[in-house]
Amino acid sequence: MARDSSKLTIRLSPEVVSVLRDLADSSGSSMTDVVKKAISDRKYFSDKLEEGNEIILQKPGESTRTIVDLR
């Protein structure tokens, strides 16, 4: 079964557009693909948090860690 797609128009600040362009350029993707990936990643991490997991960033070899809060 084919999925219908929807067109979405949003207003972004020039700073956010610049970041979006940079991410698209550095990954060789379109800005649309970068937004889709960001939404997918956000959903994944939100689901993991709802399951009771923590999202932790830690540099290799360091004991300091940062717990990420996506709320």
C-alpha positions as CSV (number, residue, x, y, z in Angstrom):
1,M,0.0,0.0,0.0
2,A,1.4,3.4,-1.0
3,R,1.6,6.1,1.6
4,D,0.3,9.5,0.8
5,S,2.7,12.3,1.5
6,S,1.9,15.7,2.8
7,K,3.4,19.0,2.0
8,L,4.3,21.1,5.1
9,T,5.2,24.8,5.0
10,I,7.2,26.1,8.0
11,R,8.9,29.4,8.9
12,L,12.5,29.1,10.0
13,S,14.8,31.8,11.2
14,P,17.8,32.6,9.0
15,E,20.0,30.9,11.6
16,V,18.1,27.6,11.5
17,V,18.0,27.7,7.7
18,S,21.8,28.1,7.7
19,V,22.3,25.1,10.0
20,L,19.9,23.1,7.9
21,R,21.8,24.0,4.7
22,D,25.1,23.1,6.4
23,L,23.8,19.8,7.6
24,A,22.5,19.0,4.1
25,D,25.7,20.0,2.4
26,S,27.9,18.1,4.8
27,S,25.8,14.9,4.5
28,G,25.2,15.2,0.7
29,S,21.5,15.2,1.4
30,S,18.7,17.5,0.6
31,M,17.3,19.8,3.3
32,T,14.1,17.8,3.1
33,D,16.0,14.6,3.9
34,V,17.8,16.2,6.8
35,V,14.4,17.3,8.3
36,K,13.0,13.8,7.8
37,K,16.0,12.2,9.5
38,A,15.8,14.7,12.4
39,I,12.1,13.7,12.9
40,S,12.9,10.0,12.7
41,D,15.8,10.4,15.2
42,R,13.7,12.4,17.6
43,K,11.0,9.8,17.5
44,Y,13.5,7.0,18.2
45,F,15.0,8.7,21.2
46,S,11.6,9.8,22.5
47,D,10.5,6.2,22.4
48,K,13.6,5.1,24.2
49,L,13.1,7.7,26.9
50,E,9.4,6.6,27.3
51,E,10.7,3.0,27.8
52,G,12.7,4.3,30.8
53,N,16.1,4.5,29.2
54,E,18.6,7.4,29.5
55,I,20.5,9.0,26.7
56,I,24.0,9.6,27.8
57,L,26.9,11.3,25.9
58,Q,30.4,10.3,27.1
59,K,33.7,11.0,25.5
60,P,35.9,7.9,25.3
61,G,38.4,7.7,28.2
62,E,36.5,10.2,30.3
63,S,34.3,9.6,33.3
64,T,32.3,12.7,32.8
65,R,29.0,12.1,31.1
66,T,26.0,14.3,30.1
67,I,22.5,13.0,30.3
68,V,20.4,14.4,27.4
69,D,16.9,15.6,28.1
70,L,14.7,15.9,25.1
71,R,11.6,17.2,26.8
